[in-house]
């Protein structure tokens, strides 16, 4: 028997709306949580204790063991290569070259990547593959940089590489300990599942995901080995934001303007996390229906509301705050925009913090 539960009293608020001809056609509910350097909630909308998977927003934590073990020094890994390990890249030439370089430095081939083949996210690159009669490979997977980094740590530590994705593998156990520390959430309370690239991921409340990014923004209470690794990760993605995503991607476009003060990382199923160094804030966004575009509208609304950057500086990102909808004739038929009440409440909270 299937039981249907009425969620009316517990629904998360509408964060993003879609209008057509001036009529509200669709909307996206979700959760937003902003915490300060002490872990206190600066602003929240919806149930910030809602549990979800960080998905690729977890990559900024998954790379830390490699940096804590000084693998980057042992193999002379560049900042660009560290950045692609943190990325969900488009498989543009720069991304593929960086991943190949990592594999070459650690003495492994592309066949060692167990992330699975994926068509390049970049349309030009996927079209080029098709025209050439070639099939996508694991190196084109948007997570191949992360996997190359995982393999680098395994090779450095003498761990097996054929099973590095097993949750019980020393690599994944190491990552689990780091995640538990930064999320400030017991691993006993986490559910371990598999991401789209087959790497283990963990379930964590939205609030605790914000806590982790607070610690990335202000890691002063953490041991030195953590702070040094976080500093290097921050430097890599700030200097090379293109490696984190690519052409026409919000993570890249955002950090080109706001890094090194603000860094941000997308995750599948509507997750977006940010860290703001000047404020010591951590932020997590979760769109309930899992759509990806609304998370960027909410993230941009937060960037606007914190008032760290001028409207002139943020002008190139305005498309993410309000997006025109066009039909096949390229006629404007409507728009996607942040909910006015949410924007007002957010601005008020940020202004008073």
N, C-alpha and C positions, 0 to 999 in steps of 0.2 A: 504494500500500500504506500502511495506517495502522499506525504503531508505537505501542504502549502502553508507557509507562515507569512502573515501580513507584516510588512516592514514599515508601514506608514509612519509610526511614531519614532522610528529609529533610522529613517533615511538620512544619508549624508546630504549636505546642501548642494544646490546647483552651483557649479563653478563656471561653466562655460556654456554659452547658448549659440544656437545656429538659427539665423533668421533668413527667411526667403520672402521677398516682397513685403518686408516689414512685419511679417507674422512669424512668431516663434514656432519653428518646425521641429527642432530637436534640442536636447540639452544633455549635458554630462554632469553627473554628480561625482563627488569625491571627497578626499580628506587632504587637509593641509596642516602641517605642524611645523612651527618655528620655535627653536629653543635657543636660549642664550648660553654664554660660556659656562654657567653654573648648572645648566640642564633644566632651568626653569622655562616653562612655556611662555613665550612672548605673544604668540597668536596661534589659535587652532580653529579649524572649521571641520566639522564632522567628528567622527569617532577616532581620535588619534591613537587609541590603543587597538585599532583594527589590525589584524595580522595579515601580512602579505609577504611575497618574496621580493627582495630588492632587485632581483634579476641582474642586469648588467651594471646597475649602480653599485653593485658589490665589487666590481673590478678594481676600484680604487683601494679596497682593502685586500683583495686577493693578491695584488702585486707586492704588498709590504713584506711578506716573508723573504722574497728574493732580495729585496734591498736590505733587510735586516741581516741577512747572511753575507752581504757584500758580494753577491754573485755578479753584479754589474761591474765591479772592479776586476774580478778574476777573469771575466771574458771581454773586458773593455767595451761594454755595452754603452751606446750613446744615449743622450737624453731623448732623441727621436725614437730610439728603439724602446726605451722605457715607456715613452708616451703611447706607443702603439700597443704595448702590453696592457695599458689601461683602457684601450679603446674598443668601440664597436664600429669598426672602420668600414668604408665604402668599397674596399678592395681596388682603390685607385693605384696606379703604378707605384707611388711613393709608399703606400701601405704594404703592398706585396713585396717590394724590394726590402723594406725594413724587416719584415718577418723572415724572409729568406736569409737576410744577413744574420739575424739572431741564430737561426738554425745552423748556418755555416760555422759560426763562431763556437757553437757547442758540439759540433761534429755529428749532427743529425740531418736527415733528409725530410722532405715534406711528408713522407709516409708515416713519420712518427706522430704527426698531428692527428688526434682522434676526435676532432670537433665536428667532422662530417663535412661533406661538400655542400657548398651554397653558392648560388648565382650571385655575382657581385651586386651590392646594393646600389652602386652607381650605374645609371642606365647606359651611359656611354661604354663602360667596361663590359657590361653584360651583352650589349649589342655586338661589341667587337668579338667576344667569345663565340657568339652564335654565327656571325659572318665567317669566322675562321673555322667553323665546324668543330669547335672544341667544347668539351664538357667542363663545367665548373669543378674545381678541386677544393680540398680542405683549406688550402692557403687563401682561397677567396672568401672563406667564412668570415663573417664580421668579428668573430672571436678568436681568429687564428693568432693574433698577437698575444692575447692572454695565454693561450695554450703553449706558445713558444716560450713564454716566460716560465710557465709551470715546468716545462721540460728542462729549461736551463737550471732551475733549482734542483731538479731530480738528478741531472747529470753531475752537478757540483757536489751534491751530498752522497752520490753513489747509490741512489734509490733506483728501483726499476722504473723503466719508462713505458713498458707495454701495457701497464695497468694503472697509470697515474690518475685516472679518473674515478677509481674506486673510492667510496667514502672512507674506507678503513686504511687507505694508503697513507704513509707518513706525511706526504705533501698535503693531502686534504685534511688530515688531522691538525697539521700546523696551521693551515688557513682557518680551520674551525676555532682554534684557540684565539687567534687574532680577532676573528669576528666576534666571539663571545666577549672579549675584552672591550673592543671599541663600541659594540652595540650595547654594552652594559646589560647583557641578557644571557642567562644561563644556557649553555648548549643543551642541557637536559630538557629545556622547554622548547627547543627548536625542532621542527620537522625538517629532515633532510630530503630534498627531492633533486631531480635532475633538470638543468637548464636546457635550452634549445640546442646548445653545443655539447650536451652530455656531461658538463662539469657539475659537481654537486653545488646546490644552493640551499640556503636556510630560511625558514620562515621567521619573521621578526615584526613586531608591531611598528606602525608608522612612527610613533614617538621615539622608539629606540633607534630607528634608522636615522632620525634627525640627530639623536645623541652622537652617533658615530661621526656624522659630518661636523658636528660641533667640535669633536675631538680633533678632526682633521684641521679645522680652522684655528683651534687653540689647544695644541697638544702639550701644554706646559706641565700638566699634572702626570703625564705618562713618563715611563723610563726613557733615558736618553736614546736607547736603541730604536724606540718607536719614533721619537721626535725627529731623529736624523733621517729615518726612512720616509716619514711623512713629508719632511721638507724637500727631499729629493724628488718624490713623486709629484709634489706640488710644482716644483720648478720645471719638471719635464713637461707636464701638460699645459703649464702656463706659457712656456716658450714655444711649444709645438702643438697648439690646439688642433691643427689640421690632422695630426696623427690620431687624435681621439675619435674623430668621426669623418670629416671630409667636406666636400663641396655641397653647399646648400643644406647643411646640417646645423641644428640649433646649438648643440654642444660646442662646435667649432666657432660658429658665428658669435655666440655669447662670449666665449673666453678670449676671442680676438680683441674684444673691447674691454671686458671687465677683469680679466686675469692680469696680475696675480692676486687681486683682491677677492674676486669671486670666481670659484670654479664650480662646474656643474657636470653631472653625468646622468644620462638617460638610462632607463631600464625598460624591458618589455612589459606589456600589460599595463601601461599608463603610469609608470613610476619615474619620478625625476627627483634627484637629490642635489643640494647645493651647500657649499660652505662659504661663509663670508668672513675673511680674515680680519678686516677692520672692526667688525662687531663681535667676532667670536661666535657667530651664530651657525647653527646647523638647521637644514630644512629638508623635509620630505614631503613629496606630493604623490598621491595615489588616485588615479581616475578609476572610478568603480567599474566602468564597462570595459576597461582595458584598452581603449582607443589611445593612440600615441599622440596625435596632434594636440588634443586639449592640454596635455601636460605642459607643453611649451607655452601656451597662452597663459597658464597659471604661473609658470616660472617667470615669464616676462613681467607679469603683473607684480610679482614680488620684487623683482629687480627695480621696477619703476617706483614701487611704494617705499622702499628703504631709502631712496633719495641720496644715494652715494654718488651716482653719476648724473650729469646734467642731461636735460632732454636732447641737447645737441649731440652729445656723445652716444646716446641710446637710439638716435634716429634710425640707424641701419637695422635695428631690431624691431621697429614698429610693426613690421609685417607679422610678427609673432604675437602681438597684443591684439591686433584686429586683422583678420584675413578675409579678403574678398573671395566670394565663391563665383566662379565663372563656368558657363556651360560650354558645349562643344563649339559654339560660335564665338567664344571668348567674350560673351556678353556677361556683365556683372548681374548676377541673379540674387545675391544675398551676401551675408557675412557671418563669420565665426568670431565671437567676441567674449570677453570675460564678463560674467554677471555683474551688473552695476552694484548691487548690494554687497556682494563679496568684495569688490574692489574698494568700496567705501569703508567697510569694516577693517579690511586689511590695511588701508592707508592710515586710518585712525590709530590702529594698534602700533604700527611701525613709527608713527609720528611721536607717540608718547613713550617709546622705549629707547 
